[in-house]
Amino acid sequence: MADKDRDADLWDIADGLLAGALQYWLYSRQPCGDPRCQDCMPISTAEGRMAELKRLIEQLAAESEYFHTPTDSNAGRA
């Protein structure tokens, strides 16, 4: 996307992609409606879905090769 428009803001593109991914994730995690469904129990409330989303974000971010960068303000310098 950014290659097609030299004036495109990478952060704006990333924010838009993230917003779309969040919307789809929330859409796909709607509980089935059975209040006793064990599979849906962790996501049966908005708070439960947010907790699961935060857990997943932390896991995926920590696994990313881009999580730590050499230009982080707390990166060690020798």
mmCIF file of the N, C-alpha and C atoms, coordinates in Angstrom:
data_MODEL
# 
_entry.id   MODEL 
# 
loop_
_atom_site.group_PDB 
_atom_site.id 
_atom_site.type_symbol 
_atom_site.label_atom_id 
_atom_site.label_alt_id 
_atom_site.label_comp_id 
_atom_site.label_asym_id 
_atom_site.label_entity_id 
_atom_site.label_seq_id 
_atom_site.pdbx_PDB_ins_code 
_atom_site.Cartn_x 
_atom_site.Cartn_y 
_atom_site.Cartn_z 
_atom_site.occupancy 
_atom_site.B_iso_or_equiv 
_atom_site.pdbx_formal_charge 
_atom_site.auth_seq_id 
_atom_site.auth_comp_id 
_atom_site.auth_asym_id 
_atom_site.auth_atom_id 
_atom_site.pdbx_PDB_model_num 
ATOM 1   N N  . MET A 1 1  ? 0.818   -1.192  0.000  1.00 0.00 ? 1  MET A N  1 
ATOM 2   C CA . MET A 1 1  ? 0.000   0.000   0.000  1.00 0.00 ? 1  MET A CA 1 
ATOM 3   C C  . MET A 1 1  ? 0.861   1.254   0.000  1.00 0.00 ? 1  MET A C  1 
ATOM 4   N N  . ALA A 1 2  ? 1.842   1.257   0.870  1.00 0.00 ? 2  ALA A N  1 
ATOM 5   C CA . ALA A 1 2  ? 2.690   2.441   0.978  1.00 0.00 ? 2  ALA A CA 1 
ATOM 6   C C  . ALA A 1 2  ? 3.542   2.626   -0.271 1.00 0.00 ? 2  ALA A C  1 
ATOM 7   N N  . ASP A 1 3  ? 3.878   1.534   -0.944 1.00 0.00 ? 3  ASP A N  1 
ATOM 8   C CA . ASP A 1 3  ? 4.693   1.643   -2.155 1.00 0.00 ? 3  ASP A CA 1 
ATOM 9   C C  . ASP A 1 3  ? 3.945   2.344   -3.287 1.00 0.00 ? 3  ASP A C  1 
ATOM 10  N N  . LYS A 1 4  ? 2.618   2.268   -3.277 1.00 0.00 ? 4  LYS A N  1 
ATOM 11  C CA . LYS A 1 4  ? 1.830   2.873   -4.346 1.00 0.00 ? 4  LYS A CA 1 
ATOM 12  C C  . LYS A 1 4  ? 1.631   4.373   -4.154 1.00 0.00 ? 4  LYS A C  1 
ATOM 13  N N  . ASP A 1 5  ? 1.823   4.858   -2.936 1.00 0.00 ? 5  ASP A N  1 
ATOM 14  C CA . ASP A 1 5  ? 1.614   6.282   -2.643 1.00 0.00 ? 5  ASP A CA 1 
ATOM 15  C C  . ASP A 1 5  ? 2.754   6.776   -1.772 1.00 0.00 ? 5  ASP A C  1 
ATOM 16  N N  . ARG A 1 6  ? 3.658   7.517   -2.375 1.00 0.00 ? 6  ARG A N  1 
ATOM 17  C CA . ARG A 1 6  ? 4.844   7.992   -1.648 1.00 0.00 ? 6  ARG A CA 1 
ATOM 18  C C  . ARG A 1 6  ? 4.484   8.951   -0.509 1.00 0.00 ? 6  ARG A C  1 
ATOM 19  N N  . ASP A 1 7  ? 3.316   9.560   -0.572 1.00 0.00 ? 7  ASP A N  1 
ATOM 20  C CA . ASP A 1 7  ? 2.893   10.487  0.477  1.00 0.00 ? 7  ASP A CA 1 
ATOM 21  C C  . ASP A 1 7  ? 2.133   9.783   1.606  1.00 0.00 ? 7  ASP A C  1 
ATOM 22  N N  . ALA A 1 8  ? 1.942   8.488   1.473  1.00 0.00 ? 8  ALA A N  1 
ATOM 23  C CA . ALA A 1 8  ? 1.182   7.748   2.483  1.00 0.00 ? 8  ALA A CA 1 
ATOM 24  C C  . ALA A 1 8  ? 1.946   7.726   3.804  1.00 0.00 ? 8  ALA A C  1 
ATOM 25  N N  . ASP A 1 9  ? 1.206   7.842   4.878  1.00 0.00 ? 9  ASP A N  1 
ATOM 26  C CA . ASP A 1 9  ? 1.789   7.794   6.213  1.00 0.00 ? 9  ASP A CA 1 
ATOM 27  C C  . ASP A 1 9  ? 1.738   6.344   6.695  1.00 0.00 ? 9  ASP A C  1 
ATOM 28  N N  . LEU A 1 10 ? 2.910   5.753   6.960  1.00 0.00 ? 10 LEU A N  1 
ATOM 29  C CA . LEU A 1 10 ? 2.969   4.355   7.364  1.00 0.00 ? 10 LEU A CA 1 
ATOM 30  C C  . LEU A 1 10 ? 2.168   4.093   8.635  1.00 0.00 ? 10 LEU A C  1 
ATOM 31  N N  . TRP A 1 11 ? 2.188   5.033   9.564  1.00 0.00 ? 11 TRP A N  1 
ATOM 32  C CA . TRP A 1 11 ? 1.429   4.859   10.799 1.00 0.00 ? 11 TRP A CA 1 
ATOM 33  C C  . TRP A 1 11 ? -0.067  4.852   10.518 1.00 0.00 ? 11 TRP A C  1 
ATOM 34  N N  . ASP A 1 12 ? -0.522  5.723   9.612  1.00 0.00 ? 12 ASP A N  1 
ATOM 35  C CA . ASP A 1 12 ? -1.949  5.744   9.259  1.00 0.00 ? 12 ASP A CA 1 
ATOM 36  C C  . ASP A 1 12 ? -2.375  4.423   8.615  1.00 0.00 ? 12 ASP A C  1 
ATOM 37  N N  . ILE A 1 13 ? -1.525  3.894   7.753  1.00 0.00 ? 13 ILE A N  1 
ATOM 38  C CA . ILE A 1 13 ? -1.823  2.609   7.107  1.00 0.00 ? 13 ILE A CA 1 
ATOM 39  C C  . ILE A 1 13 ? -1.873  1.504   8.162  1.00 0.00 ? 13 ILE A C  1 
ATOM 40  N N  . ALA A 1 14 ? -0.884  1.475   9.038  1.00 0.00 ? 14 ALA A N  1 
ATOM 41  C CA . ALA A 1 14 ? -0.839  0.452   10.086 1.00 0.00 ? 14 ALA A CA 1 
ATOM 42  C C  . ALA A 1 14 ? -2.038  0.571   11.021 1.00 0.00 ? 14 ALA A C  1 
ATOM 43  N N  . ASP A 1 15 ? -2.399  1.812   11.388 1.00 0.00 ? 15 ASP A N  1 
ATOM 44  C CA . ASP A 1 15 ? -3.568  2.013   12.251 1.00 0.00 ? 15 ASP A CA 1 
ATOM 45  C C  . ASP A 1 15 ? -4.842  1.511   11.584 1.00 0.00 ? 15 ASP A C  1 
ATOM 46  N N  . GLY A 1 16 ? -4.985  1.772   10.295 1.00 0.00 ? 16 GLY A N  1 
ATOM 47  C CA . GLY A 1 16 ? -6.162  1.309   9.572  1.00 0.00 ? 16 GLY A CA 1 
ATOM 48  C C  . GLY A 1 16 ? -6.227  -0.210  9.486  1.00 0.00 ? 16 GLY A C  1 
ATOM 49  N N  . LEU A 1 17 ? -5.086  -0.836  9.224  1.00 0.00 ? 17 LEU A N  1 
ATOM 50  C CA . LEU A 1 17 ? -5.044  -2.295  9.179  1.00 0.00 ? 17 LEU A CA 1 
ATOM 51  C C  . LEU A 1 17 ? -5.379  -2.887  10.548 1.00 0.00 ? 17 LEU A C  1 
ATOM 52  N N  . LEU A 1 18 ? -4.823  -2.279  11.593 1.00 0.00 ? 18 LEU A N  1 
ATOM 53  C CA . LEU A 1 18 ? -5.099  -2.761  12.943 1.00 0.00 ? 18 LEU A CA 1 
ATOM 54  C C  . LEU A 1 18 ? -6.574  -2.597  13.298 1.00 0.00 ? 18 LEU A C  1 
ATOM 55  N N  . ALA A 1 19 ? -7.152  -1.463  12.942 1.00 0.00 ? 19 ALA A N  1 
ATOM 56  C CA . ALA A 1 19 ? -8.577  -1.232  13.220 1.00 0.00 ? 19 ALA A CA 1 
ATOM 57  C C  . ALA A 1 19 ? -9.439  -2.283  12.530 1.00 0.00 ? 19 ALA A C  1 
ATOM 58  N N  . GLY A 1 20 ? -9.125  -2.585  11.292 1.00 0.00 ? 20 GLY A N  1 
ATOM 59  C CA . GLY A 1 20 ? -9.876  -3.607  10.563 1.00 0.00 ? 20 GLY A CA 1 
ATOM 60  C C  . GLY A 1 20 ? -9.691  -4.986  11.175 1.00 0.00 ? 20 GLY A C  1 
ATOM 61  N N  . ALA A 1 21 ? -8.464  -5.306  11.575 1.00 0.00 ? 21 ALA A N  1 
ATOM 62  C CA . ALA A 1 21 ? -8.200  -6.604  12.201 1.00 0.00 ? 21 ALA A CA 1 
ATOM 63  C C  . ALA A 1 21 ? -8.939  -6.723  13.529 1.00 0.00 ? 21 ALA A C  1 
ATOM 64  N N  . LEU A 1 22 ? -8.960  -5.632  14.305 1.00 0.00 ? 22 LEU A N  1 
ATOM 65  C CA . LEU A 1 22 ? -9.680  -5.646  15.585 1.00 0.00 ? 22 LEU A CA 1 
ATOM 66  C C  . LEU A 1 22 ? -11.177 -5.855  15.370 1.00 0.00 ? 22 LEU A C  1 
ATOM 67  N N  . GLN A 1 23 ? -11.736 -5.154  14.398 1.00 0.00 ? 23 GLN A N  1 
ATOM 68  C CA . GLN A 1 23 ? -13.159 -5.306  14.109 1.00 0.00 ? 23 GLN A CA 1 
ATOM 69  C C  . GLN A 1 23 ? -13.481 -6.747  13.724 1.00 0.00 ? 23 GLN A C  1 
ATOM 70  N N  . TYR A 1 24 ? -12.643 -7.334  12.885 1.00 0.00 ? 24 TYR A N  1 
ATOM 71  C CA . TYR A 1 24 ? -12.893 -8.707  12.454 1.00 0.00 ? 24 TYR A CA 1 
ATOM 72  C C  . TYR A 1 24 ? -12.723 -9.677  13.622 1.00 0.00 ? 24 TYR A C  1 
ATOM 73  N N  . TRP A 1 25 ? -11.694 -9.461  14.449 1.00 0.00 ? 25 TRP A N  1 
ATOM 74  C CA . TRP A 1 25 ? -11.471 -10.335 15.601 1.00 0.00 ? 25 TRP A CA 1 
ATOM 75  C C  . TRP A 1 25 ? -12.676 -10.289 16.532 1.00 0.00 ? 25 TRP A C  1 
ATOM 76  N N  . LEU A 1 26 ? -13.157 -9.085  16.845 1.00 0.00 ? 26 LEU A N  1 
ATOM 77  C CA . LEU A 1 26 ? -14.316 -8.946  17.722 1.00 0.00 ? 26 LEU A CA 1 
ATOM 78  C C  . LEU A 1 26 ? -15.568 -9.585  17.105 1.00 0.00 ? 26 LEU A C  1 
ATOM 79  N N  . TYR A 1 27 ? -15.734 -9.402  15.799 1.00 0.00 ? 27 TYR A N  1 
ATOM 80  C CA . TYR A 1 27 ? -16.870 -10.013 15.094 1.00 0.00 ? 27 TYR A CA 1 
ATOM 81  C C  . TYR A 1 27 ? -16.806 -11.537 15.190 1.00 0.00 ? 27 TYR A C  1 
ATOM 82  N N  . SER A 1 28 ? -15.614 -12.085 15.012 1.00 0.00 ? 28 SER A N  1 
ATOM 83  C CA . SER A 1 28 ? -15.471 -13.547 14.985 1.00 0.00 ? 28 SER A CA 1 
ATOM 84  C C  . SER A 1 28 ? -15.513 -14.173 16.373 1.00 0.00 ? 28 SER A C  1 
ATOM 85  N N  . ARG A 1 29 ? -15.427 -13.371 17.427 1.00 0.00 ? 29 ARG A N  1 
ATOM 86  C CA . ARG A 1 29 ? -15.425 -13.890 18.790 1.00 0.00 ? 29 ARG A CA 1 
ATOM 87  C C  . ARG A 1 29 ? -16.739 -13.649 19.520 1.00 0.00 ? 29 ARG A C  1 
ATOM 88  N N  . GLN A 1 30 ? -17.821 -13.541 18.791 1.00 0.00 ? 30 GLN A N  1 
ATOM 89  C CA . GLN A 1 30 ? -19.120 -13.383 19.428 1.00 0.00 ? 30 GLN A CA 1 
ATOM 90  C C  . GLN A 1 30 ? -19.528 -14.718 20.049 1.00 0.00 ? 30 GLN A C  1 
ATOM 91  N N  . PRO A 1 31 ? -19.975 -14.685 21.310 1.00 0.00 ? 31 PRO A N  1 
ATOM 92  C CA . PRO A 1 31 ? -20.383 -15.947 21.939 1.00 0.00 ? 31 PRO A CA 1 
ATOM 93  C C  . PRO A 1 31 ? -21.593 -16.550 21.223 1.00 0.00 ? 31 PRO A C  1 
ATOM 94  N N  . CYS A 1 32 ? -21.728 -17.856 21.336 1.00 0.00 ? 32 CYS A N  1 
ATOM 95  C CA . CYS A 1 32 ? -22.764 -18.571 20.591 1.00 0.00 ? 32 CYS A CA 1 
ATOM 96  C C  . CYS A 1 32 ? -24.176 -18.325 21.123 1.00 0.00 ? 32 CYS A C  1 
ATOM 97  N N  . GLY A 1 33 ? -24.303 -17.850 22.339 1.00 0.00 ? 33 GLY A N  1 
ATOM 98  C CA . GLY A 1 33 ? -25.622 -17.591 22.898 1.00 0.00 ? 33 GLY A CA 1 
ATOM 99  C C  . GLY A 1 33 ? -26.032 -18.579 23.970 1.00 0.00 ? 33 GLY A C  1 
ATOM 100 N N  . ASP A 1 34 ? -25.344 -19.710 24.049 1.00 0.00 ? 34 ASP A N  1 
ATOM 101 C CA . ASP A 1 34 ? -25.625 -20.684 25.107 1.00 0.00 ? 34 ASP A CA 1 
ATOM 102 C C  . ASP A 1 34 ? -24.859 -20.247 26.350 1.00 0.00 ? 34 ASP A C  1 
ATOM 103 N N  . PRO A 1 35 ? -25.538 -19.815 27.412 1.00 0.00 ? 35 PRO A N  1 
ATOM 104 C CA . PRO A 1 35 ? -24.841 -19.307 28.594 1.00 0.00 ? 35 PRO A CA 1 
ATOM 105 C C  . PRO A 1 35 ? -23.966 -20.348 29.295 1.00 0.00 ? 35 PRO A C  1 
ATOM 106 N N  . ARG A 1 36 ? -24.144 -21.616 28.988 1.00 0.00 ? 36 ARG A N  1 
ATOM 107 C CA . ARG A 1 36 ? -23.338 -22.672 29.603 1.00 0.00 ? 36 ARG A CA 1 
ATOM 108 C C  . ARG A 1 36 ? -22.259 -23.210 28.672 1.00 0.00 ? 36 ARG A C  1 
ATOM 109 N N  . CYS A 1 37 ? -22.077 -22.610 27.514 1.00 0.00 ? 37 CYS A N  1 
ATOM 110 C CA . CYS A 1 37 ? -21.083 -23.078 26.548 1.00 0.00 ? 37 CYS A CA 1 
ATOM 111 C C  . CYS A 1 37 ? -19.672 -22.870 27.111 1.00 0.00 ? 37 CYS A C  1 
ATOM 112 N N  . GLN A 1 38 ? -18.954 -23.946 27.295 1.00 0.00 ? 38 GLN A N  1 
ATOM 113 C CA . GLN A 1 38 ? -17.606 -23.876 27.865 1.00 0.00 ? 38 GLN A CA 1 
ATOM 114 C C  . GLN A 1 38 ? -16.616 -23.198 26.914 1.00 0.00 ? 38 GLN A C  1 
ATOM 115 N N  . ASP A 1 39 ? -16.793 -23.389 25.605 1.00 0.00 ? 39 ASP A N  1 
ATOM 116 C CA . ASP A 1 39 ? -15.897 -22.770 24.634 1.00 0.00 ? 39 ASP A CA 1 
ATOM 117 C C  . ASP A 1 39 ? -16.037 -21.248 24.629 1.00 0.00 ? 39 ASP A C  1 
ATOM 118 N N  . CYS A 1 40 ? -17.247 -20.774 24.855 1.00 0.00 ? 40 CYS A N  1 
ATOM 119 C CA . CYS A 1 40 ? -17.514 -19.338 24.801 1.00 0.00 ? 40 CYS A CA 1 
ATOM 120 C C  . CYS A 1 40 ? -17.326 -18.637 26.146 1.00 0.00 ? 40 CYS A C  1 
ATOM 121 N N  . MET A 1 41 ? -17.159 -19.380 27.217 1.00 0.00 ? 41 MET A N  1 
ATOM 122 C CA . MET A 1 41 ? -17.092 -18.793 28.553 1.00 0.00 ? 41 MET A CA 1 
ATOM 123 C C  . MET A 1 41 ? -16.045 -17.663 28.651 1.00 0.00 ? 41 MET A C  1 
ATOM 124 N N  . PRO A 1 42 ? -14.821 -17.836 28.141 1.00 0.00 ? 42 PRO A N  1 
ATOM 125 C CA . PRO A 1 42 ? -13.835 -16.765 28.290 1.00 0.00 ? 42 PRO A CA 1 
ATOM 126 C C  . PRO A 1 42 ? -14.200 -15.483 27.532 1.00 0.00 ? 42 PRO A C  1 
ATOM 127 N N  . ILE A 1 43 ? -15.039 -15.598 26.519 1.00 0.00 ? 43 ILE A N  1 
ATOM 128 C CA . ILE A 1 43 ? -15.386 -14.428 25.702 1.00 0.00 ? 43 ILE A CA 1 
ATOM 129 C C  . ILE A 1 43 ? -16.866 -14.084 25.805 1.00 0.00 ? 43 ILE A C  1 
ATOM 130 N N  . SER A 1 44 ? -17.519 -14.526 26.866 1.00 0.00 ? 44 SER A N  1 
ATOM 131 C CA . SER A 1 44 ? -18.963 -14.346 26.985 1.00 0.00 ? 44 SER A CA 1 
ATOM 132 C C  . SER A 1 44 ? -19.379 -12.941 27.419 1.00 0.00 ? 44 SER A C  1 
ATOM 133 N N  . THR A 1 45 ? -18.404 -12.087 27.725 1.00 0.00 ? 45 THR A N  1 
ATOM 134 C CA . THR A 1 45 ? -18.682 -10.690 28.067 1.00 0.00 ? 45 THR A CA 1 
ATOM 135 C C  . THR A 1 45 ? -17.714 -9.796  27.306 1.00 0.00 ? 45 THR A C  1 
ATOM 136 N N  . ALA A 1 46 ? -18.049 -8.527  27.208 1.00 0.00 ? 46 ALA A N  1 
ATOM 137 C CA . ALA A 1 46 ? -17.140 -7.577  26.551 1.00 0.00 ? 46 ALA A CA 1 
ATOM 138 C C  . ALA A 1 46 ? -15.801 -7.529  27.280 1.00 0.00 ? 46 ALA A C  1 
ATOM 139 N N  . GLU A 1 47 ? -15.847 -7.572  28.610 1.00 0.00 ? 47 GLU A N  1 
ATOM 140 C CA . GLU A 1 47 ? -14.614 -7.546  29.394 1.00 0.00 ? 47 GLU A CA 1 
ATOM 141 C C  . GLU A 1 47 ? -13.780 -8.801  29.145 1.00 0.00 ? 47 GLU A C  1 
ATOM 142 N N  . GLY A 1 48 ? -14.456 -9.946  29.024 1.00 0.00 ? 48 GLY A N  1 
ATOM 143 C CA . GLY A 1 48 ? -13.759 -11.195 28.726 1.00 0.00 ? 48 GLY A CA 1 
ATOM 144 C C  . GLY A 1 48 ? -13.098 -11.169 27.363 1.00 0.00 ? 48 GLY A C  1 
ATOM 145 N N  . ARG A 1 49 ? -13.806 -10.605 26.379 1.00 0.00 ? 49 ARG A N  1 
ATOM 146 C CA . ARG A 1 49 ? -13.211 -10.489 25.042 1.00 0.00 ? 49 ARG A CA 1 
ATOM 147 C C  . ARG A 1 49 ? -12.005 -9.555  25.070 1.00 0.00 ? 49 ARG A C  1 
ATOM 148 N N  . MET A 1 50 ? -12.111 -8.452  25.803 1.00 0.00 ? 50 MET A N  1 
ATOM 149 C CA . MET A 1 50 ? -10.970 -7.522  25.886 1.00 0.00 ? 50 MET A CA 1 
ATOM 150 C C  . MET A 1 50 ? -9.782  -8.178  26.587 1.00 0.00 ? 50 MET A C  1 
ATOM 151 N N  . ALA A 1 51 ? -10.029 -8.946  27.640 1.00 0.00 ? 51 ALA A N  1 
ATOM 152 C CA . ALA A 1 51 ? -8.950  -9.647  28.339 1.00 0.00 ? 51 ALA A CA 1 
ATOM 153 C C  . ALA A 1 51 ? -8.270  -10.646 27.401 1.00 0.00 ? 51 ALA A C  1 
ATOM 154 N N  . GLU A 1 52 ? -9.072  -11.386 26.641 1.00 0.00 ? 52 GLU A N  1 
ATOM 155 C CA . GLU A 1 52 ? -8.505  -12.352 25.697 1.00 0.00 ? 52 GLU A CA 1 
ATOM 156 C C  . GLU A 1 52 ? -7.732  -11.633 24.594 1.00 0.00 ? 52 GLU A C  1 
ATOM 157 N N  . LEU A 1 53 ? -8.259  -10.523 24.110 1.00 0.00 ? 53 LEU A N  1 
ATOM 158 C CA . LEU A 1 53 ? -7.575  -9.750  23.079 1.00 0.00 ? 53 LEU A CA 1 
ATOM 159 C C  . LEU A 1 53 ? -6.241  -9.215  23.596 1.00 0.00 ? 53 LEU A C  1 
ATOM 160 N N  . LYS A 1 54 ? -6.227  -8.673  24.795 1.00 0.00 ? 54 LYS A N  1 
ATOM 161 C CA . LYS A 1 54 ? -4.980  -8.157  25.387 1.00 0.00 ? 54 LYS A CA 1 
ATOM 162 C C  . LYS A 1 54 ? -3.958  -9.273  25.578 1.00 0.00 ? 54 LYS A C  1 
ATOM 163 N N  . ARG A 1 55 ? -4.427  -10.440 26.045 1.00 0.00 ? 55 ARG A N  1 
ATOM 164 C CA . ARG A 1 55 ? -3.524  -11.579 26.223 1.00 0.00 ? 55 ARG A CA 1 
ATOM 165 C C  . ARG A 1 55 ? -2.900  -11.986 24.894 1.00 0.00 ? 55 ARG A C  1 
ATOM 166 N N  . LEU A 1 56 ? -3.723  -12.046 23.866 1.00 0.00 ? 56 LEU A N  1 
ATOM 167 C CA . LEU A 1 56 ? -3.255  -12.434 22.545 1.00 0.00 ? 56 LEU A CA 1 
ATOM 168 C C  . LEU A 1 56 ? -2.301  -11.394 21.964 1.00 0.00 ? 56 LEU A C  1 
ATOM 169 N N  . ILE A 1 57 ? -2.605  -10.119 22.146 1.00 0.00 ? 57 ILE A N  1 
ATOM 170 C CA . ILE A 1 57 ? -1.729  -9.055  21.656 1.00 0.00 ? 57 ILE A CA 1 
ATOM 171 C C  . ILE A 1 57 ? -0.360  -9.145  22.310 1.00 0.00 ? 57 ILE A C  1 
ATOM 172 N N  . GLU A 1 58 ? -0.333  -9.324  23.633 1.00 0.00 ? 58 GLU A N  1 
ATOM 173 C CA . GLU A 1 58 ? 0.950   -9.428  24.336 1.00 0.00 ? 58 GLU A CA 1 
ATOM 174 C C  . GLU A 1 58 ? 1.745   -10.637 23.855 1.00 0.00 ? 58 GLU A C  1 
ATOM 175 N N  . GLN A 1 59 ? 1.072   -11.760 23.654 1.00 0.00 ? 59 GLN A N  1 
ATOM 176 C CA . GLN A 1 59 ? 1.748   -12.964 23.181 1.00 0.00 ? 59 GLN A CA 1 
ATOM 177 C C  . GLN A 1 59 ? 2.323   -12.753 21.785 1.00 0.00 ? 59 GLN A C  1 
ATOM 178 N N  . LEU A 1 60 ? 1.496   -12.257 20.868 1.00 0.00 ? 60 LEU A N  1 
ATOM 179 C CA . LEU A 1 60 ? 1.953   -12.078 19.485 1.00 0.00 ? 60 LEU A CA 1 
ATOM 180 C C  . LEU A 1 60 ? 3.043   -11.016 19.381 1.00 0.00 ? 60 LEU A C  1 
ATOM 181 N N  . ALA A 1 61 ? 2.925   -9.947  20.159 1.00 0.00 ? 61 ALA A N  1 
ATOM 182 C CA . ALA A 1 61 ? 3.949   -8.908  20.131 1.00 0.00 ? 61 ALA A CA 1 
ATOM 183 C C  . ALA A 1 61 ? 5.269   -9.452  20.647 1.00 0.00 ? 61 ALA A C  1 
ATOM 184 N N  . ALA A 1 62 ? 5.240   -10.190 21.753 1.00 0.00 ? 62 ALA A N  1 
ATOM 185 C CA . ALA A 1 62 ? 6.474   -10.730 22.330 1.00 0.00 ? 62 ALA A CA 1 
ATOM 186 C C  . ALA A 1 62 ? 7.150   -11.713 21.386 1.00 0.00 ? 62 ALA A C  1 
ATOM 187 N N  . GLU A 1 63 ? 6.369   -12.403 20.563 1.00 0.00 ? 63 GLU A N  1 
ATOM 188 C CA . GLU A 1 63 ? 6.914   -13.370 19.613 1.00 0.00 ? 63 GLU A CA 1 
ATOM 189 C C  . GLU A 1 63 ? 7.434   -12.708 18.343 1.00 0.00 ? 63 GLU A C  1 
ATOM 190 N N  . SER A 1 64 ? 7.143   -11.430 18.155 1.00 0.00 ? 64 SER A N  1 
ATOM 191 C CA . SER A 1 64 ? 7.516   -10.740 16.927 1.00 0.00 ? 64 SER A CA 1 
ATOM 192 C C  . SER A 1 64 ? 9.001   -10.374 16.927 1.00 0.00 ? 64 SER A C  1 
ATOM 193 N N  . GLU A 1 65 ? 9.612   -10.495 15.769 1.00 0.00 ? 65 GLU A N  1 
ATOM 194 C CA . GLU A 1 65 ? 11.015  -10.084 15.644 1.00 0.00 ? 65 GLU A CA 1 
ATOM 195 C C  . GLU A 1 65 ? 11.156  -8.561  15.695 1.00 0.00 ? 65 GLU A C  1 
ATOM 196 N N  . TYR A 1 66 ? 10.035  -7.853  15.627 1.00 0.00 ? 66 TYR A N  1 
ATOM 197 C CA . TYR A 1 66 ? 10.073  -6.385  15.682 1.00 0.00 ? 66 TYR A CA 1 
ATOM 198 C C  . TYR A 1 66 ? 9.764   -5.844  17.072 1.00 0.00 ? 66 TYR A C  1 
ATOM 199 N N  . PHE A 1 67 ? 9.563   -6.734  18.072 1.00 0.00 ? 67 PHE A N  1 
ATOM 200 C CA . PHE A 1 67 ? 9.192   -6.285  19.415 1.00 0.00 ? 67 PHE A CA 1 
ATOM 201 C C  . PHE A 1 67 ? 10.279  -5.397  20.018 1.00 0.00 ? 67 PHE A C  1 
ATOM 202 N N  . HIS A 1 68 ? 11.513  -5.861  20.000 1.00 0.00 ? 68 HIS A N  1 
ATOM 203 C CA . HIS A 1 68 ? 12.644  -5.052  20.465 1.00 0.00 ? 68 HIS A CA 1 
ATOM 204 C C  . HIS A 1 68 ? 13.410  -4.569  19.248 1.00 0.00 ? 68 HIS A C  1 
ATOM 205 N N  . THR A 1 69 ? 13.803  -3.311  19.278 1.00 0.00 ? 69 THR A N  1 
ATOM 206 C CA . THR A 1 69 ? 14.589  -2.768  18.172 1.00 0.00 ? 69 THR A CA 1 
ATOM 207 C C  . THR A 1 69 ? 15.861  -2.132  18.721 1.00 0.00 ? 69 THR A C  1 
ATOM 208 N N  . PRO A 1 70 ? 16.887  -2.021  17.904 1.00 0.00 ? 70 PRO A N  1 
ATOM 209 C CA . PRO A 1 70 ? 18.122  -1.390  18.352 1.00 0.00 ? 70 PRO A CA 1 
ATOM 210 C C  . PRO A 1 70 ? 17.941  0.086   18.726 1.00 0.00 ? 70 PRO A C  1 
ATOM 211 N N  . THR A 1 71 ? 16.860  0.702   18.239 1.00 0.00 ? 71 THR A N  1 
ATOM 212 C CA . THR A 1 71 ? 16.648  2.125   18.536 1.00 0.00 ? 71 THR A CA 1 
ATOM 213 C C  . THR A 1 71 ? 15.695  2.367   19.712 1.00 0.00 ? 71 THR A C  1 
ATOM 214 N N  . ASP A 1 72 ? 15.305  1.297   20.429 1.00 0.00 ? 72 ASP A N  1 
ATOM 215 C CA . ASP A 1 72 ? 14.508  1.468   21.638 1.00 0.00 ? 72 ASP A CA 1 
ATOM 216 C C  . ASP A 1 72 ? 15.283  2.337   22.622 1.00 0.00 ? 72 ASP A C  1 
ATOM 217 N N  . SER A 1 73 ? 14.575  3.188   23.356 1.00 0.00 ? 73 SER A N  1 
ATOM 218 C CA . SER A 1 73 ? 15.252  4.093   24.281 1.00 0.00 ? 73 SER A CA 1 
ATOM 219 C C  . SER A 1 73 ? 15.911  3.348   25.429 1.00 0.00 ? 73 SER A C  1 
ATOM 220 N N  . ASN A 1 74 ? 15.473  2.122   25.701 1.00 0.00 ? 74 ASN A N  1 
ATOM 221 C CA . ASN A 1 74 ? 16.101  1.366   26.784 1.00 0.00 ? 74 ASN A CA 1 
ATOM 222 C C  . ASN A 1 74 ? 17.058  0.285   26.287 1.00 0.00 ? 74 ASN A C  1 
ATOM 223 N N  . ALA A 1 75 ? 17.439  0.355   25.016 1.00 0.00 ? 75 ALA A N  1 
ATOM 224 C CA . ALA A 1 75 ? 18.391  -0.613  24.459 1.00 0.00 ? 75 ALA A CA 1 
ATOM 225 C C  . ALA A 1 75 ? 19.778  -0.284  24.978 1.00 0.00 ? 75 ALA A C  1 
ATOM 226 N N  . GLY A 1 76 ? 20.495  -1.330  25.328 1.00 0.00 ? 76 GLY A N  1 
ATOM 227 C CA . GLY A 1 76 ? 21.863  -1.132  25.834 1.00 0.00 ? 76 GLY A CA 1 
ATOM 228 C C  . GLY A 1 76 ? 22.803  -0.681  24.714 1.00 0.00 ? 76 GLY A C  1 
ATOM 229 N N  . ARG A 1 77 ? 23.728  0.134   25.094 1.00 0.00 ? 77 ARG A N  1 
ATOM 230 C CA . ARG A 1 77 ? 24.715  0.640   24.128 1.00 0.00 ? 77 ARG A CA 1 
ATOM 231 C C  . ARG A 1 77 ? 26.092  0.440   24.730 1.00 0.00 ? 77 ARG A C  1 
ATOM 232 N N  . ALA A 1 78 ? 26.974  -0.141  23.966 1.00 0.00 ? 78 ALA A N  1 
ATOM 233 C CA . ALA A 1 78 ? 28.341  -0.372  24.470 1.00 0.00 ? 78 ALA A CA 1 
ATOM 234 C C  . ALA A 1 78 ? 29.308  0.635   23.905 1.00 0.00 ? 78 ALA A C  1 
# 
